[in-house]
């Protein structure tokens, strides 16, 4: 299928409850693409036996399902920026969480489409710090496979997504 490089130093841990909410969001949006946001914390962990190398663990504690501005089975759009700022502020103020991931579904795979990749790149290059290391999480609505991707150092890479109860 896809031959993407894997970024082993970044892992997204998704709370089992968040996964259940993502699944509900995908079912609710059917037959269209679903979209939402994962909020949580990022921990920088020093690698063993290394002075200057780190890994980054993203912990997704909360999910917000968002109605797409574009109702389509092959695309989603979150263009109500005021609503996005309001949602982000709520999680920041109430929980001290930050935006970790934009989530959306695809009808037949959990990999970025040709439409997704330019958006990933534009968020990375936007100059807005909260979008610099944003994870893009994609769920195949049929198999419920969940994959994570990050556009980093001018390259799209796949990351590990681990489901946990925490």
NUVEXNU-850754 format. One line per 10 residues: number of its first residue (from 1); their letters; for each residue x, y, z of N, C-alpha, C. Coordinates in steps of 0.02 Angstrom, whole numbers, plus 50000, padded with zeros to 5 digits. Example, Ala and Ser with C-alpha at 12.3 -4.5 7.8 and 13.67 -1.06 7.14 Angstrom:
BEGIN
1	as	50660 49716 50390 50615 49775 50390 50660 49835 50390 ~ 50642 49888 50354 50684 49947 50357 50645 50002 50394
END
This chain:
BEGIN
1	xxxxxxxxxx	50042 49941 50000 50000 50000 50000 50044 50062 50000 ~ 50053 50094 50057 50094 50154 50063 50163 50136 50089 ~ 50214 50169 50063 50282 50159 50087 50305 50224 50120 ~ 50282 50236 50180 50302 50295 50217 50357 50279 50266 ~ 50399 50327 50278 50448 50319 50331 50411 50321 50397 ~ 50438 50287 50446 50408 50285 50513 50450 50328 50559 ~ 50416 50372 50596 50448 50414 50647 50442 50377 50713 ~ 50495 50345 50734 50493 50303 50795 50496 50343 50859 ~ 50516 50406 50856 50523 50447 50916 50459 50482 50938 ~ 50406 50472 50901 50341 50503 50918 50289 50448 50921
11	xxxxxxxxxx	50254 50444 50977 50201 50395 50987 50138 50431 51012 ~ 50081 50415 50982 50018 50440 51006 49983 50385 51046 ~ 49973 50398 51111 49935 50353 51154 49864 50380 51158 ~ 49816 50340 51137 49746 50361 51137 49709 50323 51191 ~ 49675 50360 51234 49634 50330 51286 49579 50288 51253 ~ 49564 50230 51281 49513 50186 51255 49446 50222 51249 ~ 49429 50265 51296 49367 50303 51293 49367 50351 51233 ~ 49425 50379 51218 49431 50424 51160 49420 50384 51096 ~ 49449 50324 51092 49438 50282 51033 49364 50268 51024 ~ 49328 50252 51077 49256 50240 51073 49220 50302 51047
21	xxxxxxxxxx	49240 50361 51069 49209 50423 51046 49223 50435 50972 ~ 49284 50420 50950 49301 50427 50879 49256 50381 50837 ~ 49248 50319 50859 49205 50272 50823 49133 50297 50818 ~ 49107 50325 50873 49039 50353 50872 49035 50412 50824 ~ 49086 50453 50824 49088 50511 50779 49087 50489 50706 ~ 49126 50437 50690 49129 50411 50622 49061 50382 50602 ~ 49029 50346 50646 48962 50317 50631 48910 50373 50622 ~ 48914 50424 50662 48867 50480 50658 48873 50518 50592 ~ 48934 50524 50566 48946 50562 50505 48930 50521 50442 ~ 48925 50455 50448 48915 50412 50390 48856 50437 50348
31	xxxxxxxxxx	48861 50439 50282 48913 50411 50239 48971 50460 50225 ~ 48971 50515 50260 49022 50566 50249 49083 50555 50294 ~ 49137 50590 50278 49196 50588 50322 49180 50622 50387 ~ 49203 50593 50441 49197 50622 50507 49260 50662 50521 ~ 49255 50709 50568 49316 50745 50589 49308 50766 50662 ~ 49366 50776 50693 49367 50796 50763 49437 50811 50786 ~ 49444 50825 50849 49508 50845 50878 49522 50805 50941 ~ 49586 50786 50949 49609 50752 51010 49650 50802 51050 ~ 49635 50806 51115 49671 50851 51160 49705 50810 51214 ~ 49761 50834 51238 49797 50800 51291 49863 50833 51306
41	xxxxxxxxxx	49912 50791 51324 49978 50817 51344 50032 50783 51303 ~ 50090 50815 51301 50149 50787 51268 50205 50783 51320 ~ 50234 50724 51326 50290 50714 51371 50353 50703 51330 ~ 50405 50741 51347 50470 50731 51316 50509 50683 51360 ~ 50532 50628 51331 50568 50577 51369 50638 50570 51342 ~ 50686 50577 51387 50756 50568 51368 50769 50495 51353 ~ 50802 50481 51298 50818 50412 51280 50874 50386 51324 ~ 50868 50323 51342 50920 50291 51382 50985 50290 51343 ~ 51040 50297 51378 51107 50294 51348 51119 50348 51295 ~ 51084 50404 51302 51094 50459 51255 51088 50525 51291
51	xxxxxxxxxx	51133 50571 51276 51131 50636 51309 51083 50685 51275 ~ 51077 50681 51209 51040 50732 51173 50983 50704 51131 ~ 50960 50644 51144 50906 50616 51104 50844 50606 51147 ~ 50786 50622 51118 50724 50619 51154 50671 50583 51113 ~ 50621 50557 51147 50561 50533 51114 50503 50574 51141 ~ 50449 50577 51103 50392 50618 51122 50330 50574 51124 ~ 50298 50574 51183 50238 50534 51193 50179 50582 51199 ~ 50133 50577 51152 50072 50616 51151 50018 50574 51185 ~ 49985 50601 51236 49933 50565 51272 49866 50598 51259 ~ 49823 50564 51221 49758 50591 51203 49705 50572 51254
61	xxxxxxxxxx	49682 50622 51292 49634 50611 51346 49562 50630 51327 ~ 49555 50677 51281 49488 50703 51265 49480 50707 51189 ~ 49419 50696 51166 49403 50701 51095 49342 50745 51086 ~ 49343 50786 51035 49287 50829 51018 49268 50814 50946 ~ 49209 50785 50936 49183 50772 50868 49158 50839 50840 ~ 49177 50854 50779 49157 50917 50748 49121 50903 50683 ~ 49066 50937 50673 49029 50928 50610 49069 50961 50554 ~ 49081 50923 50502 49119 50948 50445 49081 51004 50410 ~ 49117 51055 50389 49087 51109 50350 49072 51086 50279 ~ 49104 51032 50258 49094 51004 50191 49069 50932 50200
71	xxxxxxxxxx	49006 50922 50185 48976 50855 50190 48995 50816 50128 ~ 49042 50769 50136 49067 50731 50079 49094 50664 50104 ~ 49085 50611 50064 49114 50547 50083 49189 50543 50070 ~ 49217 50593 50037 49289 50591 50020 49328 50652 50044 ~ 49297 50695 50083 49333 50754 50108 49299 50781 50171 ~ 49338 50816 50211 49309 50851 50269 49338 50921 50270 ~ 49305 50965 50306 49329 51034 50311 49309 51061 50379 ~ 49358 51089 50414 49345 51125 50477 49364 51198 50464 ~ 49316 51238 50443 49334 51307 50425 49303 51359 50471 ~ 49270 51337 50525 49243 51385 50574 49298 51397 50626
81	xxxxxxxxxx	49344 51443 50609 49402 51454 50651 49384 51479 50721 ~ 49330 51519 50726 49308 51542 50792 49288 51483 50836 ~ 49254 51434 50806 49233 51375 50843 49295 51334 50864 ~ 49344 51328 50820 49405 51291 50836 49443 51325 50893 ~ 49447 51391 50892 49480 51427 50946 49441 51418 51011 ~ 49375 51421 51007 49333 51412 51067 49343 51342 51097 ~ 49344 51292 51055 49353 51223 51079 49423 51215 51109 ~ 49474 51239 51074 49543 51234 51099 49551 51270 51165 ~ 49522 51328 51171 49527 51367 51233 49493 51331 51290 ~ 49436 51299 51276 49400 51261 51328 49445 51207 51357
91	xxxxxxxxxx	49476 51168 51314 49519 51113 51339 49583 51138 51372 ~ 49607 51194 51347 49667 51224 51378 49651 51251 51447 ~ 49596 51288 51452 49577 51319 51516 49551 51268 51567 ~ 49509 51222 51545 49477 51175 51591 49523 51117 51612 ~ 49567 51096 51567 49607 51036 51581 49683 51046 51574 ~ 49702 51104 51549 49773 51117 51534 49798 51070 51480 ~ 49754 51052 51433 49771 51009 51376 49785 51052 51315 ~ 49823 51024 51270 49836 51057 51206 49810 51015 51149 ~ 49801 51046 51092 49780 51011 51033 49836 50964 51010 ~ 49821 50900 51006 49870 50850 50985 49860 50826 50914
101	xxxxxxxxxx	49796 50818 50894 49783 50785 50831 49718 50807 50800 ~ 49720 50813 50733 49660 50819 50693 49642 50748 50671 ~ 49581 50728 50684 49557 50661 50668 49507 50665 50611 ~ 49511 50619 50565 49457 50612 50516 49454 50540 50491 ~ 49399 50525 50457 49389 50457 50433 49396 50456 50357 ~ 49409 50396 50332 49410 50384 50260 49365 50324 50246 ~ 49337 50321 50187 49292 50265 50171 49327 50199 50158 ~ 49392 50199 50144 49423 50136 50125 49494 50125 50148 ~ 49523 50171 50184 49591 50160 50210 49604 50209 50266 ~ 49656 50194 50305 49675 50238 50360 49741 50273 50344
111	xxxxxxxxxx	49747 50293 50280 49808 50327 50257 49790 50393 50224 ~ 49836 50441 50224 49821 50507 50195 49805 50503 50120 ~ 49758 50543 50101 49740 50548 50030 49782 50603 49998 ~ 49776 50609 49933 49809 50663 49897 49784 50732 49918 ~ 49724 50734 49945 49697 50797 49972 49726 50812 50040 ~ 49736 50761 50081 49761 50770 50150 49832 50798 50152 ~ 49875 50772 50111 49947 50787 50116 49962 50862 50109 ~ 49933 50897 50059 49947 50969 50056 49923 51007 50119 ~ 49866 50985 50148 49843 51017 50210 49892 51004 50268 ~ 49917 50943 50272 49966 50927 50324 50027 50971 50318
121	xxxxxxxxxx	50050 50978 50257 50109 51020 50244 50095 51093 50260 ~ 50037 51118 50242 50022 51188 50254 50015 51204 50329 ~ 49987 51157 50367 49984 51168 50440 50055 51170 50469 ~ 50098 51124 50447 50167 51121 50471 50204 51186 50456 ~ 50192 51213 50397 50228 51273 50375 50191 51338 50393 ~ 50137 51334 50430 50095 51393 50444 50129 51445 50488 ~ 50179 51424 50526 50211 51470 50573 50175 51473 50640 ~ 50119 51439 50646 50082 51437 50709 50108 51378 50750 ~ 50136 51392 50808 50171 51340 50846 50127 51280 50863 ~ 50063 51290 50878 50020 51234 50897 50007 51186 50839
131	xxxxxxxxxx	50020 51209 50777 50011 51166 50719 50075 51134 50694 ~ 50132 51154 50722 50197 51131 50697 50205 51055 50702 ~ 50188 51026 50758 50197 50954 50768 50131 50919 50781 ~ 50082 50938 50741 50015 50912 50746 50011 50842 50714 ~ 49980 50796 50749 49971 50729 50722 49904 50727 50684 ~ 49905 50693 50629 49844 50681 50590 49826 50608 50599 ~ 49768 50596 50629 49745 50529 50644 49688 50512 50596 ~ 49695 50455 50562 49645 50436 50511 49617 50367 50528 ~ 49550 50363 50528 49517 50299 50540 49483 50275 50476 ~ 49495 50212 50460 49457 50179 50406 49388 50163 50435
141	xxxxxxxxxx	49336 50192 50407 49270 50185 50437 49244 50113 50434 ~ 49269 50072 50388 49246 50003 50383 49282 49957 50432 ~ 49348 49959 50432 49386 49913 50475 49400 49943 50544 ~ 49391 50008 50552 49406 50046 50613 49481 50046 50629 ~ 49522 50032 50578 49595 50039 50585 49610 50113 50597 ~ 49656 50126 50643 49674 50195 50661 49749 50203 50651 ~ 49768 50252 50610 49839 50266 50598 49854 50339 50611 ~ 49916 50353 50629 49938 50421 50642 49994 50442 50596 ~ 49994 50507 50579 50044 50534 50533 50065 50603 50558 ~ 50126 50621 50542 50151 50687 50559 50192 50712 50501
151	xxxxxxxxxx	50183 50775 50485 50225 50808 50434 50279 50844 50473 ~ 50340 50820 50466 50395 50845 50507 50458 50848 50465 ~ 50495 50902 50473 50558 50911 50436 50546 50901 50361 ~ 50492 50932 50337 50473 50931 50266 50462 50861 50238 ~ 50436 50817 50280 50423 50749 50258 50364 50719 50297 ~ 50322 50683 50262 50266 50648 50294 50291 50581 50321 ~ 50277 50569 50385 50298 50507 50417 50240 50476 50456 ~ 50240 50411 50458 50190 50376 50498 50217 50369 50569 ~ 50172 50373 50618 50191 50364 50687 50150 50306 50717 ~ 50173 50281 50772 50138 50228 50807 50079 50257 50847
161	xxxxxx	50022 50224 50842 49963 50241 50882 49949 50182 50927 ~ 49947 50194 50992 49934 50141 51041 49872 50158 51082 ~ 49828 50110 51088 49766 50119 51125 49777 50093 51196 ~ 49760 50135 51245 49770 50117 51315 49710 50141 51357 ~ 49699 50109 51413 49651 50134 51462 49690 50172 51514 ~ 49680 50237 51518 49714 50278 51569 49670 50335 51591
END
